[in-house]
Amino acid sequence: MKQSIAGSGTGSARRRYDLLLGGFIMAVMTLIIIAGCSGGGAGSGEGTHENHDTGSLESEMYYKTASFEVMPDFLKNHTKLTNDLYQAVARYEDIATRLNCYCGCMGGDDPHDSLFRCYVASKDADGVTWTDHSAHCGICKQELVTVMELADQGKSFEEIEAAIESMYNPDFTPEEA
């Protein structure tokens, strides 16, 4: 009898330890994700979308492929989500070319002119010149996810633009009714 009581006490202590350890690990992982997505550091626009990573445009790399159907090699080193977004961006080109991106890439010396530009630097008869900018930017990716979801729901461009503005524009203020 004592053995079963001691055994159940040990099991209870073990479960409590496992729960505490699991909670601690989740808290640490959450902090790591938040720190990684913030762009961090002094002068980086911490807490805003302004220049989320000042080196990202300076170190932006370009990759030429024959068409939108041929993905650039750099995507082999990225997540399924990133690959899916690059594969989908051409389907949403008419929307993404008219939307602002709010990661900070539209300012500076060589600004992007739209959310589409975060994925594609240019296209011509010779093919597509991809940029790796969005592959390293969570804001660009989340904006395109939002565009895709809303467009697939049948929302108009104006509705999509309003949603992007309200969700991602740090200077957005709702109009008074």
Number of C-alpha atoms within 10 A of each C-alpha: 6 7 8 9 10 11 12 12 12 12 12 12 12 12 12 12 12 12 12 12 12 12 12 12 12 12 12 12 12 12 12 12 11 12 12 11 15 18 20 15 11 7 11 17 17 15 11 16 21 19 21 25 23 16 10 17 22 12 10 13 14 17 15 19 16 15 15 19 11 12 18 21 10 15 15 11 10 11 10 11 12 19 17 12 19 24 15 16 22 16 11 15 15 12 22 24 15 14 21 23 26 25 24 22 28 20 14 12 9 10 12 18 17 19 26 25 23 29 25 24 19 14 15 9 7 10 14 22 20 24 22 22 22 25 21 15 19 16 18 25 21 15 23 27 17 15 23 20 13 18 16 10 9 11 13 12 17 10 13 20 19 13 16 22 20 14 13 18 16 14 11 12 9 9 5 4 3
